[in-house]
């Protein structure tokens, strides 16, 4: 009986919603390659929930949606904008991986000489979770890391050194 109660308690705790809604986007500038490498850390079940009206992603399962990558990328295109020198930067999808409940998505922007004056807007999951906070870290060789937290309604942020 004690084992049954413990098992039931653990199952209920696993199904309970979490209290914090945070994504972390790290943008790393590589001057030799003139690229921005983006790594996005997101709670997997949150992004699945956000896209459930579009498709059941079922990430990292035998039944993962065959277009999961393109559906995620399309969602990112809607919720992430990068501008520099008056032009919108376009990325290419590199891939994704799941580590427990954390989804890592990898994107790359080519042709960027410097991360200076990079304008970022990140509204991922804020239409679903009003308390969602999206941290953005921008790193560059020989530059101190700059960070900003996008909250609902905060708009664009310009990273300067």
Phi and psi in radians as a Rosetta constraint file:
Dihedral C 1 N 2 CA 2 C 2 CIRCULARHARMONIC -1.094 0.35
Dihedral N 2 CA 2 C 2 N 3 CIRCULARHARMONIC -0.718 0.35
Dihedral C 2 N 3 CA 3 C 3 CIRCULARHARMONIC -1.110 0.35
Dihedral N 3 CA 3 C 3 N 4 CIRCULARHARMONIC -0.720 0.35
Dihedral C 3 N 4 CA 4 C 4 CIRCULARHARMONIC -1.071 0.35
Dihedral N 4 CA 4 C 4 N 5 CIRCULARHARMONIC -0.786 0.35
Dihedral C 4 N 5 CA 5 C 5 CIRCULARHARMONIC -1.103 0.35
Dihedral N 5 CA 5 C 5 N 6 CIRCULARHARMONIC -0.740 0.35
Dihedral C 5 N 6 CA 6 C 6 CIRCULARHARMONIC -1.107 0.35
Dihedral N 6 CA 6 C 6 N 7 CIRCULARHARMONIC -0.772 0.35
Dihedral C 6 N 7 CA 7 C 7 CIRCULARHARMONIC -1.096 0.35
Dihedral N 7 CA 7 C 7 N 8 CIRCULARHARMONIC -0.767 0.35
Dihedral C 7 N 8 CA 8 C 8 CIRCULARHARMONIC -1.100 0.35
Dihedral N 8 CA 8 C 8 N 9 CIRCULARHARMONIC -0.728 0.35
Dihedral C 8 N 9 CA 9 C 9 CIRCULARHARMONIC -1.093 0.35
Dihedral N 9 CA 9 C 9 N 10 CIRCULARHARMONIC -0.784 0.35
Dihedral C 9 N 10 CA 10 C 10 CIRCULARHARMONIC -1.104 0.35
Dihedral N 10 CA 10 C 10 N 11 CIRCULARHARMONIC -0.681 0.35
Dihedral C 10 N 11 CA 11 C 11 CIRCULARHARMONIC -1.146 0.35
Dihedral N 11 CA 11 C 11 N 12 CIRCULARHARMONIC -0.720 0.35
Dihedral C 11 N 12 CA 12 C 12 CIRCULARHARMONIC -1.161 0.35
Dihedral N 12 CA 12 C 12 N 13 CIRCULARHARMONIC -0.662 0.35
Dihedral C 12 N 13 CA 13 C 13 CIRCULARHARMONIC -1.159 0.35
Dihedral N 13 CA 13 C 13 N 14 CIRCULARHARMONIC -0.661 0.35
Dihedral C 13 N 14 CA 14 C 14 CIRCULARHARMONIC -1.179 0.35
Dihedral N 14 CA 14 C 14 N 15 CIRCULARHARMONIC -0.556 0.35
Dihedral C 14 N 15 CA 15 C 15 CIRCULARHARMONIC -1.491 0.35
Dihedral N 15 CA 15 C 15 N 16 CIRCULARHARMONIC -0.210 0.35
Dihedral C 15 N 16 CA 16 C 16 CIRCULARHARMONIC -1.189 0.35
Dihedral N 16 CA 16 C 16 N 17 CIRCULARHARMONIC 2.481 0.35
Dihedral C 16 N 17 CA 17 C 17 CIRCULARHARMONIC -1.184 0.35
Dihedral N 17 CA 17 C 17 N 18 CIRCULARHARMONIC 2.649 0.35
Dihedral C 17 N 18 CA 18 C 18 CIRCULARHARMONIC -1.526 0.35
Dihedral N 18 CA 18 C 18 N 19 CIRCULARHARMONIC 2.821 0.35
Dihedral C 18 N 19 CA 19 C 19 CIRCULARHARMONIC -1.567 0.35
Dihedral N 19 CA 19 C 19 N 20 CIRCULARHARMONIC -0.413 0.35
Dihedral C 19 N 20 CA 20 C 20 CIRCULARHARMONIC -1.967 0.35
Dihedral N 20 CA 20 C 20 N 21 CIRCULARHARMONIC 2.358 0.35
Dihedral C 20 N 21 CA 21 C 21 CIRCULARHARMONIC -2.095 0.35
Dihedral N 21 CA 21 C 21 N 22 CIRCULARHARMONIC 1.731 0.35
Dihedral C 21 N 22 CA 22 C 22 CIRCULARHARMONIC -2.419 0.35
Dihedral N 22 CA 22 C 22 N 23 CIRCULARHARMONIC 2.401 0.35
Dihedral C 22 N 23 CA 23 C 23 CIRCULARHARMONIC -2.101 0.35
Dihedral N 23 CA 23 C 23 N 24 CIRCULARHARMONIC 2.684 0.35
Dihedral C 23 N 24 CA 24 C 24 CIRCULARHARMONIC -2.223 0.35
Dihedral N 24 CA 24 C 24 N 25 CIRCULARHARMONIC 2.085 0.35
Dihedral C 24 N 25 CA 25 C 25 CIRCULARHARMONIC -1.920 0.35
Dihedral N 25 CA 25 C 25 N 26 CIRCULARHARMONIC 2.070 0.35
Dihedral C 25 N 26 CA 26 C 26 CIRCULARHARMONIC -1.892 0.35
Dihedral N 26 CA 26 C 26 N 27 CIRCULARHARMONIC 2.171 0.35
Dihedral C 26 N 27 CA 27 C 27 CIRCULARHARMONIC -1.961 0.35
Dihedral N 27 CA 27 C 27 N 28 CIRCULARHARMONIC 2.049 0.35
Dihedral C 27 N 28 CA 28 C 28 CIRCULARHARMONIC -1.957 0.35
Dihedral N 28 CA 28 C 28 N 29 CIRCULARHARMONIC 2.196 0.35
Dihedral C 28 N 29 CA 29 C 29 CIRCULARHARMONIC -1.625 0.35
Dihedral N 29 CA 29 C 29 N 30 CIRCULARHARMONIC 2.311 0.35
Dihedral C 29 N 30 CA 30 C 30 CIRCULARHARMONIC -2.020 0.35
Dihedral N 30 CA 30 C 30 N 31 CIRCULARHARMONIC 1.808 0.35
Dihedral C 30 N 31 CA 31 C 31 CIRCULARHARMONIC -1.116 0.35
Dihedral N 31 CA 31 C 31 N 32 CIRCULARHARMONIC -0.625 0.35
Dihedral C 31 N 32 CA 32 C 32 CIRCULARHARMONIC -1.130 0.35
Dihedral N 32 CA 32 C 32 N 33 CIRCULARHARMONIC -0.735 0.35
Dihedral C 32 N 33 CA 33 C 33 CIRCULARHARMONIC -1.529 0.35
Dihedral N 33 CA 33 C 33 N 34 CIRCULARHARMONIC -0.221 0.35
Dihedral C 33 N 34 CA 34 C 34 CIRCULARHARMONIC 0.945 0.35
Dihedral N 34 CA 34 C 34 N 35 CIRCULARHARMONIC 0.884 0.35
Dihedral C 34 N 35 CA 35 C 35 CIRCULARHARMONIC -2.211 0.35
Dihedral N 35 CA 35 C 35 N 36 CIRCULARHARMONIC 2.755 0.35
Dihedral C 35 N 36 CA 36 C 36 CIRCULARHARMONIC -1.948 0.35
Dihedral N 36 CA 36 C 36 N 37 CIRCULARHARMONIC 2.134 0.35
Dihedral C 36 N 37 CA 37 C 37 CIRCULARHARMONIC -1.796 0.35
Dihedral N 37 CA 37 C 37 N 38 CIRCULARHARMONIC 2.136 0.35
Dihedral C 37 N 38 CA 38 C 38 CIRCULARHARMONIC -1.868 0.35
Dihedral N 38 CA 38 C 38 N 39 CIRCULARHARMONIC 2.275 0.35
Dihedral C 38 N 39 CA 39 C 39 CIRCULARHARMONIC -2.138 0.35
Dihedral N 39 CA 39 C 39 N 40 CIRCULARHARMONIC 2.119 0.35
Dihedral C 39 N 40 CA 40 C 40 CIRCULARHARMONIC -1.971 0.35
Dihedral N 40 CA 40 C 40 N 41 CIRCULARHARMONIC 2.168 0.35
Dihedral C 40 N 41 CA 41 C 41 CIRCULARHARMONIC -1.862 0.35
Dihedral N 41 CA 41 C 41 N 42 CIRCULARHARMONIC 2.142 0.35
Dihedral C 41 N 42 CA 42 C 42 CIRCULARHARMONIC -2.411 0.35
Dihedral N 42 CA 42 C 42 N 43 CIRCULARHARMONIC 2.562 0.35
Dihedral C 42 N 43 CA 43 C 43 CIRCULARHARMONIC -1.221 0.35
Dihedral N 43 CA 43 C 43 N 44 CIRCULARHARMONIC 2.105 0.35
Dihedral C 43 N 44 CA 44 C 44 CIRCULARHARMONIC -1.011 0.35
Dihedral N 44 CA 44 C 44 N 45 CIRCULARHARMONIC -0.811 0.35
Dihedral C 44 N 45 CA 45 C 45 CIRCULARHARMONIC -1.212 0.35
Dihedral N 45 CA 45 C 45 N 46 CIRCULARHARMONIC -0.391 0.35
Dihedral C 45 N 46 CA 46 C 46 CIRCULARHARMONIC -1.204 0.35
Dihedral N 46 CA 46 C 46 N 47 CIRCULARHARMONIC -0.774 0.35
Dihedral C 46 N 47 CA 47 C 47 CIRCULARHARMONIC -1.223 0.35
Dihedral N 47 CA 47 C 47 N 48 CIRCULARHARMONIC -0.611 0.35
Dihedral C 47 N 48 CA 48 C 48 CIRCULARHARMONIC -1.105 0.35
Dihedral N 48 CA 48 C 48 N 49 CIRCULARHARMONIC -0.713 0.35
Dihedral C 48 N 49 CA 49 C 49 CIRCULARHARMONIC -1.119 0.35
Dihedral N 49 CA 49 C 49 N 50 CIRCULARHARMONIC -0.742 0.35
Dihedral C 49 N 50 CA 50 C 50 CIRCULARHARMONIC -1.097 0.35
Dihedral N 50 CA 50 C 50 N 51 CIRCULARHARMONIC -0.542 0.35
Dihedral C 50 N 51 CA 51 C 51 CIRCULARHARMONIC -1.787 0.35
Dihedral N 51 CA 51 C 51 N 52 CIRCULARHARMONIC 0.119 0.35
Dihedral C 51 N 52 CA 52 C 52 CIRCULARHARMONIC -1.116 0.35
Dihedral N 52 CA 52 C 52 N 53 CIRCULARHARMONIC -0.432 0.35
Dihedral C 52 N 53 CA 53 C 53 CIRCULARHARMONIC -1.298 0.35
Dihedral N 53 CA 53 C 53 N 54 CIRCULARHARMONIC -0.352 0.35
Dihedral C 53 N 54 CA 54 C 54 CIRCULARHARMONIC -1.564 0.35
Dihedral N 54 CA 54 C 54 N 55 CIRCULARHARMONIC -0.855 0.35
Dihedral C 54 N 55 CA 55 C 55 CIRCULARHARMONIC -2.951 0.35
Dihedral N 55 CA 55 C 55 N 56 CIRCULARHARMONIC 2.718 0.35
Dihedral C 55 N 56 CA 56 C 56 CIRCULARHARMONIC -1.489 0.35
Dihedral N 56 CA 56 C 56 N 57 CIRCULARHARMONIC 1.910 0.35
Dihedral C 56 N 57 CA 57 C 57 CIRCULARHARMONIC -1.260 0.35
Dihedral N 57 CA 57 C 57 N 58 CIRCULARHARMONIC -0.735 0.35
Dihedral C 57 N 58 CA 58 C 58 CIRCULARHARMONIC 0.834 0.35
Dihedral N 58 CA 58 C 58 N 59 CIRCULARHARMONIC 0.937 0.35
Dihedral C 58 N 59 CA 59 C 59 CIRCULARHARMONIC -0.989 0.35
Dihedral N 59 CA 59 C 59 N 60 CIRCULARHARMONIC 2.435 0.35
Dihedral C 59 N 60 CA 60 C 60 CIRCULARHARMONIC 1.015 0.35
Dihedral N 60 CA 60 C 60 N 61 CIRCULARHARMONIC 0.574 0.35
Dihedral C 60 N 61 CA 61 C 61 CIRCULARHARMONIC -2.136 0.35
Dihedral N 61 CA 61 C 61 N 62 CIRCULARHARMONIC 2.995 0.35
Dihedral C 61 N 62 CA 62 C 62 CIRCULARHARMONIC -1.142 0.35
Dihedral N 62 CA 62 C 62 N 63 CIRCULARHARMONIC -0.312 0.35
Dihedral C 62 N 63 CA 63 C 63 CIRCULARHARMONIC -1.926 0.35
Dihedral N 63 CA 63 C 63 N 64 CIRCULARHARMONIC 0.416 0.35
Dihedral C 63 N 64 CA 64 C 64 CIRCULARHARMONIC -1.004 0.35
Dihedral N 64 CA 64 C 64 N 65 CIRCULARHARMONIC 2.413 0.35
Dihedral C 64 N 65 CA 65 C 65 CIRCULARHARMONIC -1.003 0.35
Dihedral N 65 CA 65 C 65 N 66 CIRCULARHARMONIC 2.324 0.35
Dihedral C 65 N 66 CA 66 C 66 CIRCULARHARMONIC -1.093 0.35
Dihedral N 66 CA 66 C 66 N 67 CIRCULARHARMONIC -0.365 0.35
Dihedral C 66 N 67 CA 67 C 67 CIRCULARHARMONIC -1.921 0.35
Dihedral N 67 CA 67 C 67 N 68 CIRCULARHARMONIC 0.465 0.35
Dihedral C 67 N 68 CA 68 C 68 CIRCULARHARMONIC -0.977 0.35
Dihedral N 68 CA 68 C 68 N 69 CIRCULARHARMONIC -0.789 0.35
Dihedral C 68 N 69 CA 69 C 69 CIRCULARHARMONIC -1.053 0.35
Dihedral N 69 CA 69 C 69 N 70 CIRCULARHARMONIC -0.832 0.35
Dihedral C 69 N 70 CA 70 C 70 CIRCULARHARMONIC -1.215 0.35
Dihedral N 70 CA 70 C 70 N 71 CIRCULARHARMONIC -0.562 0.35
Dihedral C 70 N 71 CA 71 C 71 CIRCULARHARMONIC -1.187 0.35
Dihedral N 71 CA 71 C 71 N 72 CIRCULARHARMONIC -0.729 0.35
Dihedral C 71 N 72 CA 72 C 72 CIRCULARHARMONIC -1.108 0.35
Dihedral N 72 CA 72 C 72 N 73 CIRCULARHARMONIC -0.796 0.35
Dihedral C 72 N 73 CA 73 C 73 CIRCULARHARMONIC -1.077 0.35
Dihedral N 73 CA 73 C 73 N 74 CIRCULARHARMONIC -0.718 0.35
Dihedral C 73 N 74 CA 74 C 74 CIRCULARHARMONIC -1.094 0.35
Dihedral N 74 CA 74 C 74 N 75 CIRCULARHARMONIC -0.708 0.35
Dihedral C 74 N 75 CA 75 C 75 CIRCULARHARMONIC -1.104 0.35
Dihedral N 75 CA 75 C 75 N 76 CIRCULARHARMONIC -0.747 0.35
Dihedral C 75 N 76 CA 76 C 76 CIRCULARHARMONIC -1.115 0.35
Dihedral N 76 CA 76 C 76 N 77 CIRCULARHARMONIC -0.698 0.35
Dihedral C 76 N 77 CA 77 C 77 CIRCULARHARMONIC -1.009 0.35
Dihedral N 77 CA 77 C 77 N 78 CIRCULARHARMONIC -0.578 0.35
Dihedral C 77 N 78 CA 78 C 78 CIRCULARHARMONIC -1.365 0.35
Dihedral N 78 CA 78 C 78 N 79 CIRCULARHARMONIC -0.527 0.35
Dihedral C 78 N 79 CA 79 C 79 CIRCULARHARMONIC -1.929 0.35
Dihedral N 79 CA 79 C 79 N 80 CIRCULARHARMONIC -0.060 0.35
Dihedral C 79 N 80 CA 80 C 80 CIRCULARHARMONIC -2.267 0.35
Dihedral N 80 CA 80 C 80 N 81 CIRCULARHARMONIC 2.204 0.35
Dihedral C 80 N 81 CA 81 C 81 CIRCULARHARMONIC -2.209 0.35
Dihedral N 81 CA 81 C 81 N 82 CIRCULARHARMONIC 2.435 0.35
Dihedral C 81 N 82 CA 82 C 82 CIRCULARHARMONIC -2.182 0.35
Dihedral N 82 CA 82 C 82 N 83 CIRCULARHARMONIC 2.201 0.35
Dihedral C 82 N 83 CA 83 C 83 CIRCULARHARMONIC -2.203 0.35
Dihedral N 83 CA 83 C 83 N 84 CIRCULARHARMONIC 2.574 0.35
Dihedral C 83 N 84 CA 84 C 84 CIRCULARHARMONIC -2.700 0.35
Dihedral N 84 CA 84 C 84 N 85 CIRCULARHARMONIC 2.346 0.35
Dihedral C 84 N 85 CA 85 C 85 CIRCULARHARMONIC 0.916 0.35
Dihedral N 85 CA 85 C 85 N 86 CIRCULARHARMONIC 0.715 0.35
Dihedral C 85 N 86 CA 86 C 86 CIRCULARHARMONIC 1.329 0.35
Dihedral N 86 CA 86 C 86 N 87 CIRCULARHARMONIC 0.095 0.35
Dihedral C 86 N 87 CA 87 C 87 CIRCULARHARMONIC -2.161 0.35
Dihedral N 87 CA 87 C 87 N 88 CIRCULARHARMONIC 2.541 0.35
Dihedral C 87 N 88 CA 88 C 88 CIRCULARHARMONIC -1.371 0.35
Dihedral N 88 CA 88 C 88 N 89 CIRCULARHARMONIC 2.339 0.35
Dihedral C 88 N 89 CA 89 C 89 CIRCULARHARMONIC -1.554 0.35
Dihedral N 89 CA 89 C 89 N 90 CIRCULARHARMONIC 2.421 0.35
Dihedral C 89 N 90 CA 90 C 90 CIRCULARHARMONIC -1.886 0.35
Dihedral N 90 CA 90 C 90 N 91 CIRCULARHARMONIC 2.483 0.35
Dihedral C 90 N 91 CA 91 C 91 CIRCULARHARMONIC -1.986 0.35
Dihedral N 91 CA 91 C 91 N 92 CIRCULARHARMONIC 2.877 0.35
Dihedral C 91 N 92 CA 92 C 92 CIRCULARHARMONIC -1.980 0.35
Dihedral N 92 CA 92 C 92 N 93 CIRCULARHARMONIC 2.550 0.35
Dihedral C 92 N 93 CA 93 C 93 CIRCULARHARMONIC -1.311 0.35
Dihedral N 93 CA 93 C 93 N 94 CIRCULARHARMONIC 2.234 0.35
Dihedral C 93 N 94 CA 94 C 94 CIRCULARHARMONIC -1.755 0.35
Dihedral N 94 CA 94 C 94 N 95 CIRCULARHARMONIC -0.752 0.35
Dihedral C 94 N 95 CA 95 C 95 CIRCULARHARMONIC 2.808 0.35
Dihedral N 95 CA 95 C 95 N 96 CIRCULARHARMONIC -3.025 0.35
Dihedral C 95 N 96 CA 96 C 96 CIRCULARHARMONIC -2.579 0.35
Dihedral N 96 CA 96 C 96 N 97 CIRCULARHARMONIC 2.793 0.35
Dihedral C 96 N 97 CA 97 C 97 CIRCULARHARMONIC -2.667 0.35
Dihedral N 97 CA 97 C 97 N 98 CIRCULARHARMONIC 2.684 0.35
Dihedral C 97 N 98 CA 98 C 98 CIRCULARHARMONIC -1.994 0.35
Dihedral N 98 CA 98 C 98 N 99 CIRCULARHARMONIC 2.282 0.35
Dihedral C 98 N 99 CA 99 C 99 CIRCULARHARMONIC -2.188 0.35
Dihedral N 99 CA 99 C 99 N 100 CIRCULARHARMONIC 1.715 0.35
Dihedral C 99 N 100 CA 100 C 100 CIRCULARHARMONIC 1.137 0.35
Dihedral N 100 CA 100 C 100 N 101 CIRCULARHARMONIC -2.127 0.35
Dihedral C 100 N 101 CA 101 C 101 CIRCULARHARMONIC -1.640 0.35
Dihedral N 101 CA 101 C 101 N 102 CIRCULARHARMONIC 0.019 0.35
Dihedral C 101 N 102 CA 102 C 102 CIRCULARHARMONIC -1.752 0.35
Dihedral N 102 CA 102 C 102 N 103 CIRCULARHARMONIC 2.193 0.35
Dihedral C 102 N 103 CA 103 C 103 CIRCULARHARMONIC -1.709 0.35
Dihedral N 103 CA 103 C 103 N 104 CIRCULARHARMONIC 2.217 0.35
Dihedral C 103 N 104 CA 104 C 104 CIRCULARHARMONIC -1.869 0.35
Dihedral N 104 CA 104 C 104 N 105 CIRCULARHARMONIC 2.196 0.35
Dihedral C 104 N 105 CA 105 C 105 CIRCULARHARMONIC -2.075 0.35
Dihedral N 105 CA 105 C 105 N 106 CIRCULARHARMONIC 2.444 0.35
Dihedral C 105 N 106 CA 106 C 106 CIRCULARHARMONIC -2.107 0.35
Dihedral N 106 CA 106 C 106 N 107 CIRCULARHARMONIC 2.254 0.35
Dihedral C 106 N 107 CA 107 C 107 CIRCULARHARMONIC -2.290 0.35
Dihedral N 107 CA 107 C 107 N 108 CIRCULARHARMONIC 2.793 0.35
Dihedral C 107 N 108 CA 108 C 108 CIRCULARHARMONIC -2.509 0.35
Dihedral N 108 CA 108 C 108 N 109 CIRCULARHARMONIC 2.386 0.35
Dihedral C 108 N 109 CA 109 C 109 CIRCULARHARMONIC -1.959 0.35
Dihedral N 109 CA 109 C 109 N 110 CIRCULARHARMONIC 2.291 0.35
Dihedral C 109 N 110 CA 110 C 110 CIRCULARHARMONIC -1.829 0.35
Dihedral N 110 CA 110 C 110 N 111 CIRCULARHARMONIC 2.781 0.35
Dihedral C 110 N 111 CA 111 C 111 CIRCULARHARMONIC 1.347 0.35
Dihedral N 111 CA 111 C 111 N 112 CIRCULARHARMONIC 0.600 0.35
Dihedral C 111 N 112 CA 112 C 112 CIRCULARHARMONIC -2.002 0.35
Dihedral N 112 CA 112 C 112 N 113 CIRCULARHARMONIC 1.924 0.35
Dihedral C 112 N 113 CA 113 C 113 CIRCULARHARMONIC -1.264 0.35
Dihedral N 113 CA 113 C 113 N 114 CIRCULARHARMONIC -0.571 0.35
Dihedral C 113 N 114 CA 114 C 114 CIRCULARHARMONIC -2.634 0.35
Dihedral N 114 CA 114 C 114 N 115 CIRCULARHARMONIC 2.616 0.35
Dihedral C 114 N 115 CA 115 C 115 CIRCULARHARMONIC -1.462 0.35
Dihedral N 115 CA 115 C 115 N 116 CIRCULARHARMONIC -0.047 0.35
Dihedral C 115 N 116 CA 116 C 116 CIRCULARHARMONIC -1.102 0.35
Dihedral N 116 CA 116 C 116 N 117 CIRCULARHARMONIC 2.459 0.35
Dihedral C 116 N 117 CA 117 C 117 CIRCULARHARMONIC 1.113 0.35
Dihedral N 117 CA 117 C 117 N 118 CIRCULARHARMONIC 0.527 0.35
Dihedral C 117 N 118 CA 118 C 118 CIRCULARHARMONIC -1.388 0.35
Dihedral N 118 CA 118 C 118 N 119 CIRCULARHARMONIC 2.183 0.35
Dihedral C 118 N 119 CA 119 C 119 CIRCULARHARMONIC -1.817 0.35
Dihedral N 119 CA 119 C 119 N 120 CIRCULARHARMONIC 2.170 0.35
Dihedral C 119 N 120 CA 120 C 120 CIRCULARHARMONIC -2.183 0.35
Dihedral N 120 CA 120 C 120 N 121 CIRCULARHARMONIC 2.331 0.35
Dihedral C 120 N 121 CA 121 C 121 CIRCULARHARMONIC -2.173 0.35
Dihedral N 121 CA 121 C 121 N 122 CIRCULARHARMONIC 2.214 0.35
Dihedral C 121 N 122 CA 122 C 122 CIRCULARHARMONIC -2.357 0.35
Dihedral N 122 CA 122 C 122 N 123 CIRCULARHARMONIC 1.823 0.35
Dihedral C 122 N 123 CA 123 C 123 CIRCULARHARMONIC -2.001 0.35
Dihedral N 123 CA 123 C 123 N 124 CIRCULARHARMONIC 0.333 0.35
Dihedral C 123 N 124 CA 124 C 124 CIRCULARHARMONIC -0.957 0.35
Dihedral N 124 CA 124 C 124 N 125 CIRCULARHARMONIC 2.336 0.35
Dihedral C 124 N 125 CA 125 C 125 CIRCULARHARMONIC 1.159 0.35
Dihedral N 125 CA 125 C 125 N 126 CIRCULARHARMONIC -0.023 0.35
Dihedral C 125 N 126 CA 126 C 126 CIRCULARHARMONIC -1.284 0.35
Dihedral N 126 CA 126 C 126 N 127 CIRCULARHARMONIC -0.342 0.35
Dihedral C 126 N 127 CA 127 C 127 CIRCULARHARMONIC -1.337 0.35
Dihedral N 127 CA 127 C 127 N 128 CIRCULARHARMONIC -0.335 0.35
Dihedral C 127 N 128 CA 128 C 128 CIRCULARHARMONIC -1.749 0.35
Dihedral N 128 CA 128 C 128 N 129 CIRCULARHARMONIC -0.728 0.35
Dihedral C 128 N 129 CA 129 C 129 CIRCULARHARMONIC -2.123 0.35
Dihedral N 129 CA 129 C 129 N 130 CIRCULARHARMONIC 1.739 0.35
Dihedral C 129 N 130 CA 130 C 130 CIRCULARHARMONIC -0.989 0.35
Dihedral N 130 CA 130 C 130 N 131 CIRCULARHARMONIC -0.471 0.35
Dihedral C 130 N 131 CA 131 C 131 CIRCULARHARMONIC -1.526 0.35
Dihedral N 131 CA 131 C 131 N 132 CIRCULARHARMONIC 0.082 0.35
Dihedral C 131 N 132 CA 132 C 132 CIRCULARHARMONIC -1.033 0.35
Dihedral N 132 CA 132 C 132 N 133 CIRCULARHARMONIC 2.300 0.35
Dihedral C 132 N 133 CA 133 C 133 CIRCULARHARMONIC -2.055 0.35
Dihedral N 133 CA 133 C 133 N 134 CIRCULARHARMONIC 2.335 0.35
Dihedral C 133 N 134 CA 134 C 134 CIRCULARHARMONIC -2.074 0.35
Dihedral N 134 CA 134 C 134 N 135 CIRCULARHARMONIC 1.853 0.35
Dihedral C 134 N 135 CA 135 C 135 CIRCULARHARMONIC -1.442 0.35
Dihedral N 135 CA 135 C 135 N 136 CIRCULARHARMONIC 2.392 0.35
Dihedral C 135 N 136 CA 136 C 136 CIRCULARHARMONIC -2.196 0.35
Dihedral N 136 CA 136 C 136 N 137 CIRCULARHARMONIC 2.193 0.35
Dihedral C 136 N 137 CA 137 C 137 CIRCULARHARMONIC -2.016 0.35
Dihedral N 137 CA 137 C 137 N 138 CIRCULARHARMONIC 2.288 0.35
Dihedral C 137 N 138 CA 138 C 138 CIRCULARHARMONIC -2.046 0.35
Dihedral N 138 CA 138 C 138 N 139 CIRCULARHARMONIC 2.194 0.35
Dihedral C 138 N 139 CA 139 C 139 CIRCULARHARMONIC -2.136 0.35
Dihedral N 139 CA 139 C 139 N 140 CIRCULARHARMONIC 2.528 0.35
Dihedral C 139 N 140 CA 140 C 140 CIRCULARHARMONIC -2.539 0.35
Dihedral N 140 CA 140 C 140 N 141 CIRCULARHARMONIC 2.638 0.35
Dihedral C 140 N 141 CA 141 C 141 CIRCULARHARMONIC -1.032 0.35
Dihedral N 141 CA 141 C 141 N 142 CIRCULARHARMONIC 2.163 0.35
Dihedral C 141 N 142 CA 142 C 142 CIRCULARHARMONIC 1.320 0.35
Dihedral N 142 CA 142 C 142 N 143 CIRCULARHARMONIC 0.109 0.35
Dihedral C 142 N 143 CA 143 C 143 CIRCULARHARMONIC -2.002 0.35
Dihedral N 143 CA 143 C 143 N 144 CIRCULARHARMONIC 2.542 0.35
Dihedral C 143 N 144 CA 144 C 144 CIRCULARHARMONIC -1.198 0.35
Dihedral N 144 CA 144 C 144 N 145 CIRCULARHARMONIC 2.568 0.35
Dihedral C 144 N 145 CA 145 C 145 CIRCULARHARMONIC -1.203 0.35
Dihedral N 145 CA 145 C 145 N 146 CIRCULARHARMONIC 2.337 0.35
Dihedral C 145 N 146 CA 146 C 146 CIRCULARHARMONIC -1.920 0.35
Dihedral N 146 CA 146 C 146 N 147 CIRCULARHARMONIC 2.506 0.35
Dihedral C 146 N 147 CA 147 C 147 CIRCULARHARMONIC -2.360 0.35
Dihedral N 147 CA 147 C 147 N 148 CIRCULARHARMONIC 2.656 0.35
Dihedral C 147 N 148 CA 148 C 148 CIRCULARHARMONIC -2.634 0.35
Dihedral N 148 CA 148 C 148 N 149 CIRCULARHARMONIC 2.547 0.35
Dihedral C 148 N 149 CA 149 C 149 CIRCULARHARMONIC -1.939 0.35
Dihedral N 149 CA 149 C 149 N 150 CIRCULARHARMONIC 2.095 0.35
Dihedral C 149 N 150 CA 150 C 150 CIRCULARHARMONIC -1.557 0.35
Dihedral N 150 CA 150 C 150 N 151 CIRCULARHARMONIC 2.118 0.35
Dihedral C 150 N 151 CA 151 C 151 CIRCULARHARMONIC -1.948 0.35
Dihedral N 151 CA 151 C 151 N 152 CIRCULARHARMONIC 2.917 0.35
Dihedral C 151 N 152 CA 152 C 152 CIRCULARHARMONIC -0.949 0.35
Dihedral N 152 CA 152 C 152 N 153 CIRCULARHARMONIC 2.192 0.35
Dihedral C 152 N 153 CA 153 C 153 CIRCULARHARMONIC 1.475 0.35
Dihedral N 153 CA 153 C 153 N 154 CIRCULARHARMONIC 0.083 0.35
Dihedral C 153 N 154 CA 154 C 154 CIRCULARHARMONIC -1.382 0.35
Dihedral N 154 CA 154 C 154 N 155 CIRCULARHARMONIC -0.369 0.35
Dihedral C 154 N 155 CA 155 C 155 CIRCULARHARMONIC 1.367 0.35
Dihedral N 155 CA 155 C 155 N 156 CIRCULARHARMONIC -2.829 0.35
Dihedral C 155 N 156 CA 156 C 156 CIRCULARHARMONIC -1.309 0.35
Dihedral N 156 CA 156 C 156 N 157 CIRCULARHARMONIC 2.752 0.35
Dihedral C 156 N 157 CA 157 C 157 CIRCULARHARMONIC -2.360 0.35
Dihedral N 157 CA 157 C 157 N 158 CIRCULARHARMONIC 2.370 0.35
Dihedral C 157 N 158 CA 158 C 158 CIRCULARHARMONIC -1.811 0.35
Dihedral N 158 CA 158 C 158 N 159 CIRCULARHARMONIC 2.198 0.35
Dihedral C 158 N 159 CA 159 C 159 CIRCULARHARMONIC -1.647 0.35
Dihedral N 159 CA 159 C 159 N 160 CIRCULARHARMONIC 2.107 0.35
Dihedral C 159 N 160 CA 160 C 160 CIRCULARHARMONIC -2.289 0.35
Dihedral N 160 CA 160 C 160 N 161 CIRCULARHARMONIC 2.663 0.35
